[in-house]
Amino acid sequence: MTASATADSVSPSAAASPSVSNDAGHVGQPTPAGVRSGRAEIDDLDARILALITERVNTAAEIQAARIADGGRRLDLKRETEIIARYRGALGRPGVTVAMAVLELCRGRV
């Protein structure tokens, strides 16, 4: 369970009242409506990001299979370097970490 899932969890009896716990999960302090709606939006964004990553993994597997069928290598390191540079350009230094994680997920699915 994630830290945010733990902080957002409430007992079934408290579920009817969304303001029974604060961000740290302590009873008695309300969670502001703006925080709850923001969290809902982030949850939606995360679901969409995960769906896109799954789509990317599947597309990468198709590309790898086609490359191998044509006698090529499973990975194209030049292409991966271009992708890392694109993520770094958009997100700064943390973009390298994000790109590496995405590329790792997409490798070896053939």
C-alpha positions, 0 to 999 in steps of 0.5 A: 500500500502506498503512503498516500493510500494509507493516508487516505484510508478511513474506517468504513464507519468514517467513509460517510464523512470525508473530513474525518482524517487529515493528510497524516491520517489523524482523526479529527482534522478535516481534509480540505475539499481542494486537497481531496479533489486534487488527489482525485485528479492526480489519481486520474492522471496516474491511471492515464500515465499507467495506461500509456506506459502499458501501451508503450510496452506493447508497442516496444515489444512489437518493434523488437519482434519486427527488428529481430525478425529482420535479423537485427538487434532487440535494442537500438541504443542510438534510439534509446539515447535520443529518447533519454535526451528528449526526456532530459530536455523536457524534465531536466535531470530527473527526466533521465531517471524517468526515461531509464525507467520507461526504457527498462520496462520496455526491454525484453518483452519479446 
